[in-house]
């Protein structure tokens, strides 16, 4: 398994970017359905401009989860603890229609550059 903090530090150093602040941040996605079972909402969208967001727990997300941003599109097709994807800008997390739970948590490592 890749050490996320070390990986991010190497990536930022390689790009010549100094880290001002970094933290692990959970993002909860709610699945809301009506009484007939029709899904009304299964996504969340938020702005992360001038920040780098690294997905830390892709192996815990449901297969079929789609995460898009201004810089990346990821469709989770298999579980792996070695996948670290980077997102920036407007980020949208969408759960698959096959997800039947009510909550899902995506864990990100948020980096703010100096």
DSSP file (Angstrom, degrees, kcal/mol; ACC not computed):
  #  RESIDUE AA STRUCTURE BP1 BP2  ACC     N-H-->O    O-->H-N    N-H-->O    O-->H-N    TCO  KAPPA ALPHA  PHI   PSI    X-CA   Y-CA   Z-CA
    1    1 A X              0   0    0      0, 0.0     2,-0.3     0, 0.0    81,-0.1   0.000 360.0 360.0 360.0 140.1    0.0    0.0    0.0
    2    2 A X        -     0   0    0     79,-0.6     2,-0.8     1,-0.1     3,-0.1  -0.577 360.0-122.9 -80.4 137.0    1.2    3.5   -0.9
    3    3 A X     >  -     0   0    0     -2,-0.3     4,-2.4     1,-0.2     5,-0.2  -0.733  23.1-155.7 -79.0 113.1    1.9    6.0    1.9
    4    4 A X  H  > S+     0   0    0     -2,-0.8     4,-2.7     1,-0.2     5,-0.2   0.895  87.1  50.6 -61.6 -45.7   -0.4    8.8    0.9
    5    5 A X  H  > S+     0   0    0      1,-0.2     4,-2.4     2,-0.2    -1,-0.2   0.920 113.1  46.0 -62.2 -44.1    1.4   11.6    2.7
    6    6 A X  H  > S+     0   0    0      2,-0.2     4,-2.4     1,-0.2    -1,-0.2   0.916 112.7  51.0 -63.3 -43.1    4.8   10.6    1.2
    7    7 A X  H  X S+     0   0    0     -4,-2.4     4,-2.4     2,-0.2    -2,-0.2   0.931 111.9  46.3 -59.8 -47.2    3.3   10.3   -2.3
    8    8 A X  H  X S+     0   0    0     -4,-2.7     4,-2.7     1,-0.2     5,-0.2   0.917 111.2  51.8 -64.6 -43.9    1.7   13.7   -2.1
    9    9 A X  H  X S+     0   0    0     -4,-2.4     4,-2.5    -5,-0.2    -1,-0.2   0.911 111.2  48.0 -59.7 -42.2    4.9   15.4   -0.8
   10   10 A X  H  X S+     0   0    0     -4,-2.4     4,-2.5     2,-0.2    -1,-0.2   0.914 111.8  50.1 -64.1 -42.9    6.9   13.8   -3.6
   11   11 A X  H  X S+     0   0    0     -4,-2.4     4,-1.3     2,-0.2    -2,-0.2   0.927 113.7  44.3 -61.7 -45.5    4.4   15.0   -6.2
   12   12 A X  H  X>S+     0   0    0     -4,-2.7     5,-3.0     2,-0.2     4,-0.5   0.910 113.9  49.6 -67.5 -42.4    4.3   18.5   -4.9
   13   13 A X  H ><5S+     0   0    0     -4,-2.5     3,-1.1    -5,-0.2    -2,-0.2   0.907 108.5  53.8 -62.5 -42.0    8.1   18.7   -4.6
   14   14 A X  H 3<5S+     0   0    0     -4,-2.5    -1,-0.2     1,-0.3    -2,-0.2   0.819 111.4  45.8 -62.5 -31.3    8.5   17.3   -8.2
   15   15 A X  H 3<5S-     0   0    0     -4,-1.3    -1,-0.3    -5,-0.2    -2,-0.2   0.486 116.1-114.8 -89.2  -4.3    6.2   20.1   -9.4
   16   16 A X  T <<5 +     0   0    0     -3,-1.1     2,-0.5    -4,-0.5    -3,-0.2   0.784  68.7 142.0  75.4  27.2    8.0   22.8   -7.4
   17   17 A X      < -     0   0    0     -5,-3.0     2,-0.4    -6,-0.2    -1,-0.3  -0.891  42.9-145.2-106.9 128.1    4.9   23.4   -5.2
   18   18 A X        -     0   0    0     -2,-0.5    96,-2.6    -3,-0.1     2,-0.5  -0.754  18.3-126.5 -91.5 136.7    5.3   24.1   -1.5
   19   19 A X  E     +A  113   0A   0     -2,-0.4    94,-0.2    94,-0.2     3,-0.1  -0.720  27.1 176.9 -87.1 123.6    2.6   22.8    0.8
   20   20 A X  E    S-     0   0A   0     92,-2.7     2,-0.3    -2,-0.5    93,-0.2   0.809  72.3  -2.8 -88.6 -36.4    1.0   25.4    3.1
   21   21 A X  E     -A  112   0A   0     91,-1.6    91,-3.2     2,-0.0    -1,-0.4  -0.982  60.8-178.9-158.6 140.5   -1.5   23.1    4.6
   22   22 A X  E     +A  111   0A   0     -2,-0.3     2,-0.3    89,-0.2    89,-0.2  -0.997  11.1 158.4-145.1 142.8   -2.6   19.5    4.2
   23   23 A X  E     -A  110   0A   0     87,-2.0    87,-2.9    -2,-0.3     2,-0.5  -0.989  41.9-106.9-157.0 158.6   -5.3   17.4    6.0
   24   24 A X  E     -A  109   0A   0     -2,-0.3     2,-0.4    85,-0.2    85,-0.2  -0.789  40.6-173.0 -88.4 132.5   -7.4   14.3    5.5
   25   25 A X  E     -A  108   0A   0     83,-3.5    83,-2.6    -2,-0.5     2,-0.3  -0.976  15.4-144.7-136.1 120.2  -11.0   15.3    4.8
   26   26 A X  E     -A  107   0A   0     -2,-0.4     2,-0.5    81,-0.2    81,-0.2  -0.623   9.2-162.3 -82.9 143.0  -14.1   13.1    4.5
   27   27 A X  E     -A  106   0A   0     79,-3.1    79,-2.9    -2,-0.3     2,-0.5  -0.985  10.0-151.1-123.8 118.6  -16.8   13.9    2.0
   28   28 A X  E     -A  105   0A   0     -2,-0.5     2,-0.5    77,-0.2    77,-0.2  -0.775   5.7-161.8 -95.6 128.8  -20.2   12.2    2.6
   29   29 A X  E     -A  104   0A   0     75,-3.4    75,-1.8    -2,-0.5     2,-0.4  -0.939  10.3-152.1-108.6 126.6  -22.4   11.4   -0.3
   30   30 A X  E     -A  103   0A   0     -2,-0.5     2,-0.6    13,-0.2    73,-0.2  -0.805   5.4-149.3-101.0 138.5  -26.1   10.8    0.5
   31   31 A X        -     0   0    0     71,-2.5     2,-0.5    -2,-0.4    11,-0.2  -0.937  18.9-171.4-102.8 119.6  -28.4    8.6   -1.6
   32   32 A X  E     +F   41   0B   0      9,-3.1     8,-3.3    -2,-0.6     9,-1.8  -0.956   6.6 175.8-117.3 126.6  -31.9    9.9   -1.3
   33   33 A X  E     -F   39   0B   0     -2,-0.5     6,-0.2     6,-0.3     2,-0.0  -0.924  25.0-123.3-127.0 152.7  -34.8    7.9   -2.7
   34   34 A X    >   -     0   0    0      4,-2.3     3,-1.9    -2,-0.3    -1,-0.0  -0.209  45.9 -84.2 -83.5-176.7  -38.6    8.4   -2.7
   35   35 A X  T 3  S+     0   0    0      1,-0.3    -1,-0.1     2,-0.1    -2,-0.0   0.697 129.2  55.0 -65.5 -19.1  -41.1    6.0   -1.3
   36   36 A X  T 3  S-     0   0    0      2,-0.1    -1,-0.3     0, 0.0     3,-0.1   0.506 120.0-107.0 -90.2  -4.1  -41.2    4.1   -4.6
   37   37 A X    <   +     0   0    0     -3,-1.9     2,-0.3     1,-0.3    -2,-0.1   0.433  69.4 147.4  93.8  -0.5  -37.4    3.6   -4.6
   38   38 A X        -     0   0    0      1,-0.1    -4,-2.3    -5,-0.0     2,-0.4  -0.552  52.5-120.3 -70.6 128.3  -36.7    6.1   -7.3
   39   39 A X  E     +F   33   0B   0     -2,-0.3    -6,-0.3    -6,-0.2     3,-0.1  -0.574  33.2 176.5 -74.5 122.2  -33.3    7.7   -6.6
   40   40 A X  E    S+     0   0B   0     -8,-3.3     2,-0.3    -2,-0.4    -7,-0.2   0.778  71.1   5.8 -92.8 -34.3  -33.7   11.5   -6.2
   41   41 A X  E     +F   32   0B   0     -9,-1.8    -9,-3.1     1,-0.1    -1,-0.4  -0.976  51.7 155.4-152.7 135.7  -30.1   12.2   -5.4
   42   42 A X        +     0   0    0     -2,-0.3    53,-3.0   -11,-0.2     2,-0.3   0.014  61.7  66.4-147.7  31.3  -26.9   10.2   -5.3
   43   43 A X  E     -B   94   0A   0     51,-0.2     2,-0.3   -13,-0.2    51,-0.2  -0.952  53.6-153.9-148.4 166.2  -24.2   12.8   -5.8
   44   44 A X  E     -B   93   0A   0     49,-1.9    49,-2.6    -2,-0.3     2,-0.4  -0.990   9.3-164.0-141.6 146.3  -22.5   15.8   -4.3
   45   45 A X  E     +B   92   0A   0     -2,-0.3     2,-0.3    47,-0.2    47,-0.2  -0.995  15.4 162.4-133.7 137.9  -20.6   18.6   -6.0
   46   46 A X  E     -B   91   0A   0     45,-2.5    45,-3.0    -2,-0.4     2,-0.4  -0.983  36.3-106.7-152.3 159.9  -18.2   21.1   -4.5
   47   47 A X  E     +B   90   0A   0     -2,-0.3    43,-0.2    43,-0.2    -2,-0.0  -0.741  30.9 167.0 -93.1 135.2  -15.5   23.7   -5.5
   48   48 A X  E >   +B   89   0A   0     41,-2.0    41,-1.8    -2,-0.4     3,-1.0  -0.308  18.5 161.5-139.3  50.5  -11.9   22.9   -4.8
   49   49 A X  E 3   +     0   0A   0      1,-0.2     3,-0.1    39,-0.2    -2,-0.0  -0.459  67.6  15.9 -75.4 148.1  -10.1   25.5   -6.8
   50   50 A X  E 3  S+     0   0A   0      1,-0.2    63,-0.5    -2,-0.1     2,-0.3   0.777 113.2  95.9  58.7  29.5   -6.5   26.3   -6.0
   51   51 A X  E <   - C   0 112A   0     -3,-1.0     2,-0.5    61,-0.1    38,-0.3  -0.961  68.3-135.7-140.9 156.2   -6.4   23.1   -4.0
   52   52 A X  E     - C   0 111A   0     59,-2.5    59,-2.9    -2,-0.3     2,-0.5  -0.976  17.6-165.6-115.2 129.3   -5.2   19.5   -4.8
   53   53 A X  E     -BC  87 110A   0     34,-2.7    34,-3.0    -2,-0.5     2,-0.5  -0.967   0.7-166.7-119.0 119.7   -7.5   16.7   -3.6
   54   54 A X  E     -BC  86 109A   0     55,-2.0    55,-2.5    -2,-0.5     2,-0.4  -0.922  22.5-127.6-108.6 122.7   -6.1   13.1   -3.6
   55   55 A X  E     + C   0 108A   0     30,-2.6    30,-0.4    -2,-0.5    53,-0.2  -0.542  28.1 179.2 -71.2 125.1   -8.6   10.3   -3.2
   56   56 A X        +     0   0    0     51,-3.5     3,-0.2    -2,-0.4    52,-0.2   0.642  69.3  40.2-103.5 -18.3   -7.4    8.1   -0.3
   57   57 A X    >>  +     0   0    0     50,-0.8     3,-2.0     1,-0.1     4,-0.6  -0.206  56.3 138.2-131.3  46.0  -10.0    5.3   -0.1
   58   58 A X  G >4 S+     0   0    0     25,-0.4     3,-0.9     1,-0.3    -1,-0.1   0.820  73.5  65.5 -59.4 -28.5  -11.1    4.2   -3.5
   59   59 A X  G 34 S+     0   0    0      1,-0.2    -1,-0.3    21,-0.2    22,-0.1   0.634 101.4  49.3 -69.5 -13.1  -11.0    0.6   -2.3
   60   60 A X  G <4 S+     0   0    0     -3,-2.0    -1,-0.2    20,-0.1    -2,-0.2   0.525  91.8  93.8-101.3  -8.9  -13.9    1.4    0.1
   61   61 A X  S << S-     0   0    0     -3,-0.9     3,-0.1    -4,-0.6     2,-0.1  -0.522  87.1 -95.0 -84.7 152.3  -16.2    3.1   -2.5
   62   62 A X    >   -     0   0    0     -2,-0.2     3,-1.9     1,-0.1    14,-0.2  -0.365  44.7-100.1 -65.0 142.3  -18.8    1.2   -4.4
   63   63 A X  T 3  S+     0   0    0      1,-0.3    14,-0.2    14,-0.1    35,-0.1  -0.416 112.5  37.8 -58.4 133.9  -17.9   -0.2   -7.8
   64   64 A X  T 3  S+     0   0    0     12,-3.2    -1,-0.3     1,-0.4     2,-0.1   0.324  78.9 144.9 100.7  -6.1  -19.3    2.2  -10.4
   65   65 A X    <   -     0   0    0     -3,-1.9    11,-3.0    11,-0.2     2,-0.5  -0.444  35.3-154.3 -64.2 136.4  -18.6    5.4   -8.4
   66   66 A X  E     -ED  75  94A   0     28,-2.7    28,-3.0     9,-0.2     2,-0.5  -0.965  12.7-174.8-118.4 128.4  -17.7    8.2  -10.7
   67   67 A X  E     +ED  74  93A   0      7,-2.8     7,-3.0    -2,-0.5     2,-0.3  -0.988   9.9 178.5-122.1 124.6  -15.6   11.2   -9.6
   68   68 A X  E     +ED  73  92A   0     24,-2.4    24,-2.8    -2,-0.5     2,-0.3  -0.917   6.9 160.3-124.6 151.4  -15.1   14.1  -12.0
   69   69 A X        -     0   0    0      3,-2.4    22,-0.2    -2,-0.3    20,-0.2  -0.877  57.7 -84.1-150.1-176.9  -13.3   17.3  -11.7
   70   70 A X  S    S+     0   0    0     18,-1.4    19,-0.2    -2,-0.3     3,-0.1   0.727 128.8  30.7 -65.6 -20.5  -11.8   20.0  -14.0
   71   71 A X  S    S+     0   0    0     17,-0.8     2,-0.3     1,-0.2    -1,-0.2   0.500 121.8  28.9-118.2  -6.3   -8.6   17.9  -14.3
   72   72 A X        -     0   0    0     16,-0.2    -3,-2.4    -3,-0.1     2,-0.4  -0.999  46.9-159.4-157.0 150.2   -9.6   14.2  -13.9
   73   73 A X  E     -E   68   0A   0     -2,-0.3     2,-0.4    -5,-0.2    -5,-0.2  -0.994  18.6-177.3-131.3 127.0  -12.4   11.7  -14.5
   74   74 A X  E     -E   67   0A   0     -7,-3.0    -7,-2.8    -2,-0.4     2,-0.6  -0.988  13.0-172.6-130.0 126.6  -12.4    8.4  -12.6
   75   75 A X  E     -E   66   0A   0     -2,-0.4     2,-0.7    -9,-0.2    -9,-0.2  -0.973  27.5-133.9-113.1 115.6  -14.9    5.6  -12.9
   76   76 A X        +     0   0    0    -11,-3.0   -12,-3.2    -2,-0.6   -11,-0.2  -0.577  39.2 158.7 -75.4 110.9  -14.2    3.0  -10.2
   77   77 A X        +     0   0    0     -2,-0.7     2,-0.3     1,-0.3    -1,-0.2   0.579  64.7  14.6-108.4 -15.6  -14.2   -0.4  -12.0
   78   78 A X  S    S-     0   0    0      2,-0.1     2,-0.4     0, 0.0    -1,-0.3  -0.985  78.3-107.3-155.8 153.2  -12.2   -2.4   -9.5
   79   79 A X        +     0   0    0     -2,-0.3     2,-0.3    -3,-0.1   -20,-0.1  -0.703  44.4 156.3 -86.6 134.4  -11.1   -2.1   -5.9
   80   80 A X    >   -     0   0    0     -2,-0.4     3,-0.7     3,-0.1   -21,-0.2  -0.960  39.5-150.3-155.0 138.9   -7.4   -1.5   -5.3
   81   81 A X  T 3  S+     0   0    0     -2,-0.3   -79,-0.6     1,-0.2   -23,-0.1   0.461  95.4  67.0 -87.1  -0.7   -5.5    0.0   -2.4
   82   82 A X  T 3  S+     0   0    0    -81,-0.1     2,-0.6   -24,-0.0    -1,-0.2   0.300  74.3 104.4-101.5   8.7   -2.8    1.3   -4.8
   83   83 A X    <   +     0   0    0     -3,-0.7     2,-0.5   -27,-0.1   -25,-0.4  -0.815  39.6 172.8 -95.6 121.5   -4.9    3.8   -6.7
   84   84 A X        -     0   0    0     -2,-0.6     2,-0.3   -27,-0.1   -28,-0.1  -0.956   9.8-173.9-126.0 111.9   -4.3    7.4   -5.8
   85   85 A X        -     0   0    0     -2,-0.5   -30,-2.6   -30,-0.4     2,-0.4  -0.825  12.9-142.6-107.0 145.4   -6.2    9.8   -8.1
   86   86 A X  E     -B   54   0A   0     -2,-0.3     2,-0.3   -32,-0.2   -32,-0.2  -0.880  17.0-174.9-111.3 138.5   -5.8   13.6   -8.0
   87   87 A X  E     +B   53   0A   0    -34,-3.0   -34,-2.7    -2,-0.4     2,-0.3  -0.939   5.5 174.1-131.9 153.5   -8.7   16.1   -8.5
   88   88 A X  E     +     0   0A   0     -2,-0.3   -18,-1.4   -36,-0.2   -17,-0.8  -0.981  49.5  14.8-156.0 146.0   -8.8   19.9   -8.7
   89   89 A X  E    S+B   48   0A   0    -41,-1.8   -41,-2.0   -38,-0.3     2,-0.6  -0.676 115.4   7.0  92.9-142.7  -11.5   22.5   -9.5
   90   90 A X  E    S-B   47   0A   0     -2,-0.3     2,-0.4   -43,-0.2   -43,-0.2  -0.705  76.4-162.3 -80.0 119.1  -15.2   21.6   -9.4
   91   91 A X  E     -B   46   0A   0    -45,-3.0   -45,-2.5    -2,-0.6     2,-0.4  -0.875  10.2-173.2-109.3 134.1  -15.4   18.1   -8.0
   92   92 A X  E     -BD  45  68A   0    -24,-2.8   -24,-2.4    -2,-0.4     2,-0.5  -0.994   6.0-165.4-127.7 129.8  -18.5   15.8   -8.4
   93   93 A X  E     -BD  44  67A   0    -49,-2.6   -49,-1.9    -2,-0.4     2,-0.5  -0.967  10.6-175.5-113.6 122.9  -18.9   12.4   -6.7
   94   94 A X  E     -BD  43  66A   0    -28,-3.0   -28,-2.7    -2,-0.5   -51,-0.2  -0.975  15.4-143.1-124.7 124.1  -21.7   10.3   -8.1
   95   95 A X        -     0   0    0    -53,-3.0   -30,-0.1    -2,-0.5   -31,-0.1  -0.483  31.0-102.0 -78.3 152.1  -22.7    6.9   -6.6
   96   96 A X    >   -     0   0    0     -2,-0.1     3,-1.6   -33,-0.1    -1,-0.1  -0.366  25.2-117.8 -70.9 155.6  -23.8    4.1   -9.0
   97   97 A X  T 3  S+     0   0    0      1,-0.3    -1,-0.1   -33,-0.1   -33,-0.1   0.757 113.6  65.3 -63.3 -23.7  -27.5    3.4   -9.3
   98   98 A X  T 3  S+     0   0    0    -35,-0.1     2,-0.4     2,-0.0    -1,-0.3   0.628  75.4 105.9 -75.1 -12.8  -26.7   -0.1   -7.9
   99   99 A X    <   +     0   0    0     -3,-1.6    -4,-0.0     1,-0.1   -35,-0.0  -0.549  44.7 178.9 -70.5 124.9  -25.7    1.4   -4.6
  100  100 A X        +     0   0    0     -2,-0.4    -1,-0.1   -69,-0.0    -3,-0.0   0.472  46.1  96.6-109.1  -4.1  -28.5    0.7   -2.1
  101  101 A X  S    S-     0   0    0      1,-0.1     3,-0.1     2,-0.1    -2,-0.0  -0.108  71.9-130.0 -74.4-179.3  -27.1    2.2    1.1
  102  102 A X  S    S+     0   0    0      1,-0.2   -71,-2.5   -72,-0.1     2,-0.3   0.679  84.5  33.3-105.6 -23.2  -28.0    5.7    2.3
  103  103 A X  E     +A   30   0A   0    -73,-0.2     2,-0.3     2,-0.0    -1,-0.2  -0.974  54.3 179.9-135.1 147.5  -24.5    7.1    2.9
  104  104 A X  E     -A   29   0A   0    -75,-1.8   -75,-3.4    -2,-0.3     2,-0.5  -0.984  16.4-147.8-143.9 137.2  -21.1    6.7    1.4
  105  105 A X  E     -A   28   0A   0     -2,-0.3     2,-0.5   -77,-0.2   -77,-0.2  -0.925   5.8-165.1-114.6 121.9  -17.9    8.4    2.5
  106  106 A X  E     -A   27   0A   0    -79,-2.9   -79,-3.1    -2,-0.5     2,-0.6  -0.880  15.1-148.8 -97.6 133.2  -15.0    9.4    0.2
  107  107 A X  E     -A   26   0A   0     -2,-0.5   -51,-3.5   -81,-0.2   -50,-0.8  -0.910  18.4-177.0-109.1 123.2  -11.8   10.2    2.0
  108  108 A X  E     -AC  25  55A   0    -83,-2.6   -83,-3.5    -2,-0.6     2,-0.7  -0.838  28.2-137.0-118.2 154.1   -9.5   12.8    0.5
  109  109 A X  E     -AC  24  54A   0    -55,-2.5   -55,-2.0    -2,-0.3     2,-0.4  -0.950  30.4-154.9-106.6 108.5   -6.1   14.3    1.3
  110  110 A X  E     -AC  23  53A   0    -87,-2.9   -87,-2.0    -2,-0.7     2,-0.5  -0.715  10.1-168.9 -92.0 130.8   -6.6   18.0    0.7
  111  111 A X  E     -AC  22  52A   0    -59,-2.9   -59,-2.5    -2,-0.4     2,-0.5  -0.979   7.8-164.6-124.2 126.7   -3.5   20.1   -0.1
  112  112 A X  E     -AC  21  51A   0    -91,-3.2   -92,-2.7    -2,-0.5   -91,-1.6  -0.947  19.7-139.5-107.1 122.3   -3.3   23.8   -0.1
  113  113 A X  E      A   19   0A   0     -2,-0.5   -94,-0.2   -63,-0.5   -96,-0.0  -0.418 360.0 360.0 -79.1 156.8   -0.2   25.3   -1.9
  114  114 A X              0   0    0    -96,-2.6    -1,-0.1    -2,-0.1   -95,-0.1   0.471 360.0 360.0 -73.2 360.0    1.7   28.3   -0.6
